[in-house]
Amino acid sequence: MDNITALGGDVYEIDTRMAGYSGITAGYLILGDRPCLVETGTSTSAPVVRDALTSLGVGPGDLSTVVVTHIHLDHAGGVGDIAGFYPEAEIVVHEKGARHLADPSRLMASARMVWGDKLDTLFGELSPTESSRIRALGDTGAIDLGNGRTLNSHYSPGHAKHHVGLIDSGTGDLYVGDAAGVYLPQTGDLRPATPPPDFDLQTALDSIGLFQALGPQRLLFSHYGPVTDVQETLGRSAEELRVWVDLTRQAHSEGMDLDHAVAMVKERTQERYAALRADDATAEQFELLSGAPSNVAGILHWLNRVQP
């Protein structure tokens, strides 16, 4: 299948084809003794993920674990569907996200407020998962991949209060979720993901510092793909956060409303990203992944809390 890439170490990247796009959201299958899916993608892409697992030899009774870095719909929207396809799999999530997987009604209501009619095309509906199948992680936890190999989780809020990073003891791969921002492999661009309501600058920088301290061999971005230039990329993640926060802080202190703040930050940052000078499709993809309106809104939400 053309949406599967072997990354070595029994790790396979699956393009979940979110909303029909390629290269937007990746799920990863760790194909050991106890196969583990990291990130499900959206509800509408659950059949795509299932077909990929089938073609890799993972049948309905074979998947041991499904783990999500956090419960945003582009990462975990498919959990209920995937849980239905794989009745033996344990569903692993940070404890601050667990109840929303069991009862997604509040999460879906707030997502509908943000996305409106676009919700159905972009994400679809997160179906509930039986709570008996959900395992809630604390600040750290371990997922058994078989043969002495583990996937170790590390609480890394900042992007979202239910976010974890996951490091594979076998490969040194670190699944960064959205805590290190969004990476676009076509252009090598990286930009932050700072949506409301949970963004907090110091917490986000601390999470990146934790990732640096873990000394991973490779970063596996949910958006999108593997990066081997680990320390330089994490350094850039922190720098991007500071740039966006400094500019939004300036807009905030000048009393700009959201629309004006977004326009100003977009204009001042666009030179940083080759994607925005590339073709329209690449620019659109980058905006969809880490839109300026959502990023600026998240930073303003935080600023209003810390310096109203």
C-alpha positions in Angstrom: 0.0 0.0 0.0 1.3 3.4 -0.9 0.4 5.0 2.5 2.8 2.7 4.5 6.5 3.5 5.0 8.9 1.1 6.7 11.1 3.1 9.1 13.3 0.3 10.4 13.1 -1.3 13.9 9.7 -2.9 13.0 8.2 0.6 12.9 5.8 1.5 10.1 4.5 5.0 9.4 0.9 5.0 8.2 -0.5 8.0 6.4 -4.0 8.2 7.8 -5.2 10.3 4.8 -6.9 12.8 7.1 -9.8 14.5 5.3 -8.4 12.9 2.1 -5.1 14.8 2.3 -1.7 13.0 2.2 1.1 13.9 4.6 -1.2 15.5 7.2 -1.4 13.0 10.1 0.7 9.9 10.7 -0.1 6.8 12.8 2.7 4.4 13.6 2.6 0.7 14.0 5.3 -1.0 16.2 5.1 -4.5 14.9 6.7 -6.6 17.7 5.5 -9.6 19.6 2.7 -7.3 21.0 1.8 -5.0 18.1 1.1 -1.4 19.2 -0.6 1.4 17.2 0.6 4.9 18.2 -2.1 7.5 17.2 -5.3 6.4 15.4 -5.9 9.5 13.3 -9.5 10.7 12.9 -12.7 8.7 12.9 -13.1 9.1 9.2 -9.6 7.7 8.5 -10.1 4.6 10.8 -10.8 2.3 7.8 -7.6 3.5 6.1 -5.6 2.6 9.2 -7.4 -0.8 9.5 -6.5 -1.6 5.9 -2.9 -0.6 6.5 -2.7 -2.9 9.6 -4.3 -5.8 7.6 -1.8 -5.4 4.8 1.0 -5.6 7.5 -0.5 -8.9 8.8 -2.2 -7.5 11.9 -5.7 -9.1 12.1 -8.6 -8.2 14.4 -7.3 -10.3 17.2 -3.6 -9.4 16.9 -3.4 -5.7 18.0 -2.3 -5.6 21.7 -2.3 -1.9 22.4 -3.5 1.4 21.0 -1.9 4.5 22.5 -2.5 8.1 21.7 -0.2 11.0 22.6 -3.3 13.2 23.4 -7.0 13.2 22.7 -7.3 15.9 20.0 -9.4 14.6 17.2 -6.7 14.4 14.6 -4.8 12.0 16.9 -7.5 10.1 18.8 -10.7 10.7 16.9 -10.6 7.1 15.6 -10.0 5.5 19.0 -13.6 4.2 19.3 -13.7 2.8 15.8 -10.2 1.2 16.1 -11.2 -0.3 19.5 -14.2 -1.8 17.7 -12.1 -3.3 14.9 -9.5 -4.7 17.4 -11.5 -6.1 20.4 -8.4 -7.5 22.2 -6.5 -4.1 22.2 -6.0 -2.1 25.4 -6.5 1.6 24.8 -3.8 3.7 26.6 -4.1 7.5 27.2 -3.0 10.0 29.9 -5.4 10.1 32.9 -6.5 13.6 32.0 -7.9 12.3 28.7 -9.3 9.0 29.7 -12.9 10.1 30.6 -13.2 11.8 27.3 -12.5 8.6 25.4 -15.1 6.8 27.5 -17.7 9.6 27.1 -16.7 11.9 24.2 -19.8 14.2 24.4 -18.1 17.2 26.0 -15.1 16.9 23.7 -17.3 16.7 20.6 -19.4 19.6 21.7 -16.4 21.9 22.2 -14.9 20.7 18.9 -18.1 21.5 17.1 -18.0 25.0 18.6 -14.5 25.5 17.1 -14.9 23.8 13.8 -18.7 24.1 13.0 -19.7 22.3 9.8 -16.1 21.6 8.9 -15.9 19.1 11.8 -17.6 16.3 9.9 -15.3 16.6 6.8 -12.1 17.0 8.8 -12.6 14.7 11.7 -15.9 12.9 11.9 -17.3 11.7 15.3 -15.2 10.2 18.2 -17.1 7.1 19.3 -17.0 6.0 22.9 -14.7 3.2 24.2 -15.8 0.9 27.0 -14.0 2.3 30.1 -12.9 -1.3 31.1 -10.6 -1.3 28.0 -9.0 2.1 28.8 -5.7 2.3 30.7 -5.0 5.7 32.2 -1.4 6.8 32.5 0.1 9.0 35.2 3.2 11.1 34.7 5.1 8.1 33.5 4.1 4.6 32.4 5.3 1.7 30.4 3.6 -0.2 27.5 4.9 -3.8 26.9 5.9 -4.3 23.3 7.1 -7.9 24.0 10.6 -9.4 24.1 11.7 -6.9 26.8 10.9 -3.9 24.6 8.9 -1.2 26.1 7.3 2.1 25.1 7.7 4.5 28.0 5.4 7.4 28.4 6.4 10.8 29.7 3.8 13.5 30.6 4.4 16.5 28.4 1.7 19.1 28.7 2.0 22.6 27.2 0.2 21.9 24.0 -2.6 20.1 25.8 -3.0 19.0 29.5 -3.5 15.4 28.4 -0.4 15.1 26.3 2.4 12.4 26.6 5.6 11.7 24.7 6.5 8.1 24.1 10.0 6.7 23.8 10.7 3.2 22.4 13.4 1.3 24.4 14.2 -0.7 21.3 14.8 2.0 18.8 15.2 5.2 20.8 12.3 6.7 18.8 10.4 9.4 20.5 6.8 9.9 19.5 6.4 13.7 20.1 2.7 14.1 19.3 2.3 17.9 19.0 4.5 18.9 21.9 7.4 19.8 19.6 5.2 21.5 17.0 4.4 20.5 13.4 7.0 19.4 10.9 6.6 19.5 7.2 9.0 17.1 5.5 8.6 18.6 2.0 10.2 21.8 3.1 11.8 21.0 6.5 9.6 23.7 8.1 8.7 23.5 11.8 6.2 25.6 13.5 4.5 25.5 16.9 1.0 24.1 17.7 -0.4 26.3 20.5 -4.2 25.9 20.3 -6.6 27.0 23.1 -7.4 26.3 25.9 -4.3 24.6 27.4 -1.3 26.3 25.9 1.2 27.5 28.5 4.6 28.8 27.4 6.8 27.6 30.4 5.1 24.2 30.4 5.6 23.8 26.7 9.3 24.7 27.0 9.7 22.3 29.9 8.2 19.5 27.8 10.7 20.2 25.0 13.5 20.2 27.6 12.3 16.8 28.9 12.4 15.5 25.3 16.0 16.8 25.0 16.9 15.1 28.2 15.5 11.7 27.1 18.2 11.7 24.4 16.1 10.1 21.6 17.7 8.7 18.4 14.9 10.0 16.2 11.7 12.1 16.5 8.5 10.7 15.0 6.1 13.6 14.4 2.4 12.9 14.2 2.5 15.8 11.7 4.6 14.5 10.0 7.1 11.8 9.9 10.6 10.9 11.1 13.4 13.4 11.9 16.9 12.3 12.8 18.3 15.8 13.5 17.0 15.5 17.1 18.6 18.2 19.2 18.7 20.8 16.5 15.0 20.2 15.8 14.0 20.4 19.4 16.0 23.6 19.7 14.1 25.0 16.8 10.8 23.9 18.5 11.6 26.1 21.5 12.7 29.0 19.3 9.5 28.9 17.3 7.4 29.0 20.5 9.3 32.1 21.7 8.9 33.9 18.3 5.2 33.3 18.2 4.7 34.2 21.8 6.7 37.4 21.5 4.8 38.6 18.5 1.4 37.7 20.0 2.4 39.4 23.2 3.1 42.6 21.2 -0.3 42.4 19.5 -1.9 41.8 22.9 -0.2 44.8 24.5 -1.3 47.0 21.6 -4.9 45.9 22.3 -5.4 44.2 19.0 -8.4 41.9 18.5 -7.9 38.3 17.4 -8.2 38.9 13.6 -5.7 41.8 13.7 -3.3 39.8 15.9 -3.5 36.8 13.5 -2.9 39.0 10.5 0.1 40.7 12.2 1.7 37.4 13.4 1.1 35.7 10.0 2.8 38.6 8.2 5.8 38.8 10.6 6.4 35.0 10.6 5.8 34.0 7.0 9.5 34.5 6.0 10.4 31.7 8.4 8.6 29.0 6.4 9.5 27.9 2.9 6.1 26.1 2.7 4.3 29.4 2.5 6.4 30.4 -0.6 5.8 27.0 -2.2 2.8 25.9 -4.2 -0.7 26.7 -2.9 -1.4 23.1 -1.9 1.7 22.9 0.4 0.8 26.3 1.9 -2.7 25.1 2.5 -1.5 21.9 4.1 0.7 23.8 6.5 -2.1 26.2 7.5 -4.4 23.2 8.1 -1.9 21.5 10.3 -1.0 24.5 12.5 -3.2 27.4 11.6 -2.2 30.9 12.6 -5.7 31.6 13.9 -5.6 28.6 16.3 -2.0 29.3 17.4 -2.6 33.0 18.1 -5.9 32.3 19.8 -4.2 29.8 22.1 -1.4 32.2 23.0 -3.9 35.1 23.6 -6.0 32.8 25.8 -2.8 32.1 27.9 -1.8 35.8 28.0 -5.2 36.8 29.2 -4.8 34.4 32.1 -1.3 35.5 33.1 -1.5 39.2 32.3 -5.1 40.3 31.7 
